[in-house]
Amino acid sequence: GQPPFKGEQMEFSPDSKRLVAAYDENGRTAACVYEQNADSEFTLVGKECFKASKGGLAKFGVAVNSADDDYPTFYLKESTISVRAYQIVPTDCPCELENSACRYSAFTWKCICAGGFVNVDTGVQKIDDALDLCIQSIFLENTGGGEDDISISMKLENTGAFNISESSVWDIAELIRLKKPGVDDNSVEVSLKKDQISFSIDDDYMFIVVNNLNPGMAYNLTLVDADGDFRSPDPSISATTKCSCSPGNEVTGRPSDFSIYQQLGFIQFQFTDNSLCESGFSVTRSDTTEEFVMDVSAYGTSFASDYYFTASSACGAQISPGNNLQDDLAKSDLIVGHSYMYCVRAFADNYYMMDTSGSSSNTKATSSGEACARHQVLWEAALKGRVTTTKEAGTLPIGHVRVTWRMYKEKGTPELASGEVITDEGGRFQIVITSAHESLTNTHEHLLHLSFYKETQTTNGTVTHQFLCNDGQDNCSDSGADIYLKHLSFDEQVQIYDNTSIPFRGMVNVAGSRCGVRGVEVCIVDSHGKGAPYGTVVSAANGNTEDVESTKFCATTDNNGEYVITPIIGTTVDYATLMYYNHSFSVRGRESNFWEIPMVISSNRIYDRMNFEDTTTGELIVDIFGGGCKIPMGKAEVVMSIKGCDNSLWERRLFQYAPRQAYSVPAQEIELYVNNLFDTRTPDERPLEFIMDNFFYPGDTPLILTKDMREVIVEDSQLEAAEEVEQGTLTDLEGEGKGAEASEEEQKETIALTNKAASTTHNVLFQYNGILKMSTTILAPETSMDVGKCGPIIDESWLDA
């Protein structure tokens, strides 16, 4: 059969004598002679062959039965041996000359000079008698390499047969490309151009190089001198051009840089194309680890279709077939932890190259030599997961979560492997586990423990995220989650929910001041797609805010007017509601970040300066009278402030000339006092210090009156007007019907009037009732009066006091 072939265990024949085996291993060619000794063992004769440590044929154990000269039979002593090429030398060969060989023809053994040698007298291989001498004539140096160097390089020894000198002129009389077995039946003469041939001569040899030939082909050369008087000897050696792209003795184009990797249940390969003759590549697998097996592919399993490949360049392509040439572990059922040998060959359909092993010039090779590597099967599985907000918060993705995993054979056993991954912007993560640990098996379910962590920096510190597992039922922020995986499990998925609340901070101020409003209920509302009913800020003064389908997160302002709401990540803020004594509110201009509505609460953003202001005002009427008759007191300096707010944040100093005056002030608790009182009847408006010291500003503390203006009382008529505005049946406060055709400007005017009518009106009274001061004078009688009688006091100057 065509080598390589397998032999079977057969009976050893004691009649066998010797064997000459020619073979190729690791890019080298050698001939080894094995002879049977008295113990029926075959031992190496002659020069040393490849050592067993390099995969050679030492103690090959092959016998040849010479009982039948017509049909010699091979017996293999061991069934694991693969013979690549062979040559039989019978025991009765008549050739005893050095460098001679036997040729079996017509059932007769003839003696000739061995290939590459000629009869020194005749210049041909034929031997006429026992005194002839065989000398080497043609040496096959190399066969080129690379797509730009497909050549035959030969040298001829300067013997009497050639009579080479520097003045000799030689030419190639004939170049025959031998037939390709199984492809074409005829040899073809090649027409050469002068630039394809080069000659050089030294004292001993002539060198001939023929370039630009086809790779993997066998050629015969016939030389002739310039005079045509001499032709080269019978070309018994066929020179075969390389398929290899690399220089050196490896001629078949064996792939190089062969590497193996395992990924998601598939064993895949990478290698470098080193062949000029290939149409594709084939990979085989074997579980053998025997050192002396030369041809692993002959014993291997073909687990995938051949990979056909067309490269842009003939040599050096880096080939990664991916899923076009891979070993599917789910189908192959390979054992975890076991090592397998993989070998790759370049091949071509029908014909690859002429066999260079030396067995026959008419034998084809269908593939290159093999490149092999071992791979240990790893335990492998994968888990896909996603971290999002809760279903109620819209299942929005949470990125940058650190997912830590640890692998155990089972609960309570030592850790086998570990690692961590980070979720992407879509909240997705994937854990791929490959391990060679001896505790992992093909069939056992192993424990994978997951833990989750993320921090978010806010203006008030660091927020540590909280996570829910088991469809949102269990808090796994500290305990983590357990998943069980088998070898080659790649479809398992896990859903984790981020239930973290993110601080949403802000302040509610009195409009036009830095004073915070205490006790305001601030809510942010997720209307689940319905939007805001009355704008981005809603209060009881401009509509009903109750909606059972909305989600609200609320907080109440503290003494400084500050609030902190903790919405769940993923909440969509459509609008805000503020509840405080029916007051109206608005966003606090440039001092607020509450403008990008709707906004989605994300873990990657800080939510602060969400500031609002109380725009509700009231009318405060201040009366400053003297006595019950409401006598004017003069010009008063009135100081107003908001209770609980530092005077530096809001204070008003006003001069009141009339006994009664109205002021527009914030609808808060207003504190006020009279700081000075001046007598406007005098040219210099003399301060009335006596009244100030005894009533308005006694001692170090003024007389402070407080008026709570927070309560807004809306009359029924005002509510009706607001409803008419909302319904489009506009009626102004004077009762004049506008009808449904009321313009937008008229509606705005009526809304303004409605808000004005809903403002608070309060009175505060400073009433100085005076201090009765009596001064008496006893006068000596200057006139006679009756004793016991009183008369009118004539001098009224004391009244000036």
PATOR-731674 format. One record per residue (C-alpha): x, y negated, z negated; residue in one letter. Coordinates in steps of 0.5 Angstrom, whole numbers, plus 500, padded with zeros to 3 digits. Layout:
BEGIN
XYZa/...
This chain:
BEGIN
500500500g/502493500q/506491494p/504489489p/500495487f/499500481k/501507480g/497512476e/500517471q/503523475m/507529474e/514527474f/518531479s/525534477p/527534485d/528527485s/534524486k/535516487r/531510488l/533503491v/528497489a/529490491a/524485488y/524478486d/523475479e/523468477n/526466484g/532471484r/533477489t/537483487a/537490489a/538495483c/539503484v/537508479y/539515479e/536521475q/541524470n/541531467a/536529462d/531527467s/532519466e/533514471f/539509469t/542503473l/547505478v/552499481g/552492479k/547490473e/540488475c/536483471f/536485464k/529487460a/529481456s/528477463k/522482465g/527486470g/526493472l/531497467a/529504466k/524503471f/522510471g/520511478v/521518482a/521520489v/519526491n/523528497s/520535498a/517532504d/521528509d/516526513d/511523507y/515521501p/511521495t/512516489f/510517482y/510512477l/513514470k/509509466e/502506469s/504499466t/509498472i/508494478s/512495484v/513489488r/518492494a/522498495y/526502500q/528509500i/535512500v/534520502p/540524499t/542527505d/543520509c/549521513p/552514512c/558514507e/561507510l/561501506e/556496508n/552501512s/545503511a/540509513c/535508518r/529513519y/527513526s/523519529a/524523523f/531522524t/536519519w/541514523k/547511520c/547503522i/551497519c/546494513a/543488515g/547482516g/553486518f/556488524v/560493527n/567490527v/569493534d/562492538t/559486534g/552490533v/549494527q/550501531k/556505528i/559510533d/563514528d/566515521a/572510522l/568504524d/568498520l/561494518c/563486517i/558481514q/556476520s/550472518i/549469511f/542467510l/544461505e/537458504n/531456507t/530449506g/524446501g/519440501g/515437507e/520434510d/525439510d/522446513i/528449515s/533455516i/540454514s/545460516m/552461516k/556466521l/563468519e/569467523n/571474525t/573477532g/566478534a/565471534f/571468535n/569461532i/574455533s/573448533e/573448540s/567453541s/560451543v/554455541w/547454542d/541458540i/539462546a/532464543e/528463536l/523467535i/517466530r/515473528l/508475528k/503474522k/501481520p/493481520g/493474523v/496475530d/499481533d/505477537n/511474536s/512467539v/518464542e/519457539v/521451544s/527447540l/529440541k/536438540k/535434534d/532440531q/539444531i/545442528s/552446527f/558445523s/565449523i/570450518d/576455518d/572461516d/564460518y/560456522m/554453519f/547453523i/541449521v/534449524v/529444522n/522442523n/519449523l/513451520n/513453512p/512461510g/514463517m/519469519a/524467525y/529471529n/535467531l/540469537t/546465539l/550464545v/556461546d/557455552a/560460557d/554465556g/559470555d/557472548f/551473545r/550474537s/548481534p/542484534d/538480529p/536485524s/535479518i/529475519s/530468516a/523466513t/522459511t/520457504k/513455502c/516452496s/517444495c/522445491s/530446492p/533452490g/532460490n/524460489e/521460496v/514462495t/511455492g/509457485r/505452481p/509448476s/508444470d/502449468f/499447462s/492450458i/487446454y/480448451q/475443451q/467443449l/467451450g/471451457f/479453458i/481448463q/488448467f/493443469q/499444474f/503441480t/502443487d/509446489n/507449495s/507448503l/502454505c/496454500e/489453501s/487454494g/489456487f/487462483s/487463476v/487470472t/487472465r/490478461s/490480454d/497483455t/503481451t/508486454e/514483455e/516487461f/510486466v/513482472m/506481475d/501479470v/496477475s/496485478a/493486471y/489480470g/481479470t/479474475s/474470471f/472464476a/472463484s/478461487d/479453487y/480450494y/484444494f/486439500t/491434497a/493427501s/500429500s/503436502a/507436495c/507434488g/500433487a/497433480q/491438480i/486438474s/480442477p/476441471g/469445471n/471447478n/476452475l/475454468q/474460463d/467459460d/468462453l/460463452a/461468458k/468471457s/466472450d/474471448l/476472441i/477466436v/484466434g/487471440h/492469445s/491470452y/495470458m/493465464y/497465471c/496461477v/498462484r/497458490a/494462496f/491462503a/486466506d/489472511n/496469511y/500465506y/507467508m/512473510m/514477504d/521475502t/522481497s/526485503g/521491504s/519490511s/519484516s/512485518n/509485511t/505479509k/504475502a/497473500t/500468495s/505465491s/509467485g/505466479e/506461473a/504463467c/502461460a/499463453r/493460450h/490461443q/482461443v/480456438l/474455434w/470450437e/463446436a/460439437a/455435433l/452429436k/449424432g/446417431r/445412426v/439407427t/435403422t/428406420t/422407424k/419402421e/424397422a/424399430g/430404430t/435399432l/442402433p/447401427i/454400430g/461401426h/459406421v/465410419r/462418419v/467422415t/467430416w/469436413r/469443415m/468449410y/468456411k/462456407e/460452401k/465452395g/471454399t/477450401p/477445406e/479448413l/479441417a/477434417s/476427421g/472421422e/469417427v/466411428i/459409431t/459405437d/455399439e/449404440g/449407434g/452414437r/457418434f/460425436q/464430432i/468435436v/472440432i/477445435t/481449430s/485455430a/484457422h/484464421e/478463417s/473461423l/470467427t/466468433n/459469429t/459466422h/455459421e/460454418h/459448413l/460441416l/459436411h/458429413l/458422409s/457415412f/460408410y/459401412k/460394409e/458388411t/461381409q/456376407t/457369403t/455372397n/460378397g/460385400t/454389402v/455396402t/450400406h/445405404q/443411408f/437416409l/438423411c/433429413n/428425417d/429419412g/426423406q/433423402d/438418400n/445420402c/449414401s/453418396d/451425397s/452426404g/449431409a/450438410d/450441417i/451449419y/455450426l/457456430k/462457435h/461454441l/455450438s/454444442f/447442442d/446440435e/444433433q/443429427v/439422426q/441418420i/437412418y/440405415d/436403410n/440397408t/437390406s/441384408i/441378404p/437372408f/439366404r/436359404g/433353400m/427349400v/428341399n/423335398v/423332405a/428326405g/432328399s/437334396r/432336391c/430343391g/423345390v/422351384r/417356385g/416356393v/414363395e/418364402v/416370406c/419372413i/414376417v/415381422d/409381426s/411387430h/410383437g/404379436k/409373435g/407367430a/400364430p/402357428y/409356430g/415358426t/413356419v/406357416v/403355410s/396355407a/395348409a/395350417n/392357417g/391363414n/397368414t/394374412e/395380417d/395387414v/399389421e/405385419s/411386415t/413381410k/419380406f/418375400c/422371395a/421365390t/425359390t/429358383d/430352379n/435349385n/430351390g/434357393e/432363395y/434370397v/430375401i/433382402t/430384409p/431391412i/436392418i/432391424g/427387422t/424382427t/423375424v/417372428d/416366423y/416364416a/411363411t/411358405l/406358399m/406352394y/400348392y/397348399n/403344401h/406343408s/413345410f/418345416s/425347418v/430342415r/433340422g/440340423r/441343416e/438349417s/439356422n/432358422f/431356429w/433362433e/426365433i/425371433p/431374430m/433381429v/436382422i/443385424s/448388420s/453384424n/451377422r/450373416i/444370415y/444363410d/442356411r/435358412m/433352410n/426349409f/423342407e/417340403d/414335407t/407334403t/407327400t/402323395g/400316394e/402314387l/398308384i/402304379v/398299374d/402295370i/397290365f/397286359g/392288354g/385291356g/383285360c/389287365k/393280364i/399280369p/405281366m/410278371g/415282376k/417289374a/423293376e/420300377v/424306377v/422313380m/425320380s/423327381i/423331375k/428336374g/432333380c/438329378d/437322380n/443322384s/439326389l/433322389w/431316386e/427310388r/428303385r/422298387l/420291385f/412291383q/409284383y/402285383a/399288377p/397294381r/401297387q/401304391a/407308393y/408314398s/412319394v/413326395p/408331392a/412333386q/412331379e/414324379i/417321373e/417313372l/419307368y/420300368v/427298368n/426290367n/420285367l/421278369f/417272368d/415269374t/412263371r/419260370t/424258375p/429263374d/424268373e/426269365r/427276363p/421278358l/426281353e/421281347f/416286351i/422290354m/425291347d/418293344n/415297349f/418298356f/425300354y/425301346p/432302344g/437307349d/431310352t/426307357p/418309356l/418315361i/411317364l/410323368t/405324374k/404331377d/402330384m/403337386r/396339387e/393338393v/385337393i/382338400v/375336400e/370340404d/369335409s/377335411q/376343411l/371342416e/375338420a/381342420a/376348423e/373344428e/380342431v/382350431e/375351434q/376345439g/369342437t/373336435l/370331430t/374325427d/374323419l/369318421e/364323424g/364321431e/364327435g/369328441k/366335444g/370340447a/373336452e/378332447a/385331449s/391333446e/393327443e/386326440e/387333437q/394331434k/391324431e/385328428t/390333425i/394327422a/388324419l/386331416t/393332413n/393325411k/386326407a/389332404a/394328401s/394327393t/392320390t/394319383h/394313378n/399312372v/398306368l/403302364f/399297359q/402293354y/397291349n/401286345g/404286338i/400281333l/405276330k/402272324m/406266321s/403262316t/405255313t/403252306i/403244307l/402239301a/396236301p/397229304e/389227304t/384229299s/380235299m/375238295d/378244292v/376251294g/375249301k/379251307c/379247313g/381248320p/389248322i/390242326i/398244328d/397250333e/405249335s/406257332w/402259338l/408258342d/411264339a/
